[in-house]
Amino acid sequence: GSTPTASAVGADDATNADDPRVRININTATAEELEALPGVGEVIATRIIAYREQNGPFRSVDDLIHVEGISDRAIDEFRALVTAGP
């Protein structure tokens, strides 16, 4: 019989967090995941989570403007890193 090669096993086992195509979903992200975004610390991450718990899911990334402490500029900085979709 043949045995599988090492390259065939685990070829896609790279950490997804290191993949630039993987976006953080602002509707499901934990505080720790949100803190990985540029300009987002513990306080802002907590505010994002509190906002979505009180107001429901974000419909778009632009809805982050309603979270205290997040500016248009901040949203532009991490727009490519986040999603509000499924």
C-alpha positions in Angstrom: 0.0 0.0 0.0 1.0 3.6 -0.3 1.4 6.0 2.5 0.3 9.6 2.3 3.1 12.1 2.1 3.7 14.6 4.8 2.9 17.5 2.5 -0.6 16.1 1.8 -1.4 16.0 5.5 -1.7 19.3 7.3 -1.1 21.4 4.2 -3.9 23.7 5.2 -3.2 23.7 8.9 -1.8 27.2 8.9 -3.3 29.4 11.6 -6.3 31.2 10.1 -5.6 34.3 12.1 -2.4 34.8 10.1 -4.4 34.7 6.8 -5.0 38.3 5.7 -8.2 37.2 3.9 -9.8 36.1 7.2 -11.9 39.0 8.6 -13.1 39.5 12.1 -16.9 39.4 12.4 -17.8 42.4 14.5 -21.1 40.7 15.4 -19.5 37.6 16.9 -16.0 38.5 17.8 -14.7 38.2 21.4 -13.1 41.2 23.1 -9.7 39.6 22.5 -10.4 39.3 18.8 -11.5 42.9 18.6 -8.5 44.1 20.5 -6.3 42.7 17.6 -7.6 45.6 15.4 -5.5 48.7 15.1 -6.6 51.3 17.6 -8.9 49.0 19.5 -8.1 48.4 23.1 -9.9 46.8 26.0 -12.3 49.8 26.5 -13.3 50.1 22.8 -13.7 46.3 22.5 -16.0 46.3 25.5 -18.0 49.2 24.0 -18.4 47.3 20.7 -19.7 44.3 22.5 -22.0 46.3 24.7 -23.4 48.2 21.7 -24.3 45.1 19.8 -25.9 43.5 22.9 -28.1 46.6 23.4 -28.8 47.4 19.7 -28.6 44.1 17.9 -26.1 43.1 15.3 -24.2 45.6 13.2 -25.6 45.8 9.7 -22.4 47.1 8.2 -18.9 48.1 9.3 -19.9 51.7 9.1 -22.3 51.2 12.0 -19.3 51.1 14.3 -19.4 54.9 14.1 -22.2 54.7 16.7 -19.8 53.2 19.2 -18.3 55.9 21.5 -14.6 56.3 20.8 -14.6 55.0 17.2 -14.0 57.6 14.5 -14.5 57.5 10.7 -10.7 57.4 10.5 -10.5 54.4 12.8 -13.1 52.5 10.8 -11.2 53.3 7.6 -8.0 51.8 9.2 -9.6 48.4 9.9 -12.3 48.3 7.3 -10.4 45.6 5.3 -9.9 43.5 8.5 -13.6 43.2 9.7 -17.0 42.2 8.4 -20.5 42.5 9.7 -21.7 39.6 7.5 -22.2 36.0 8.2 
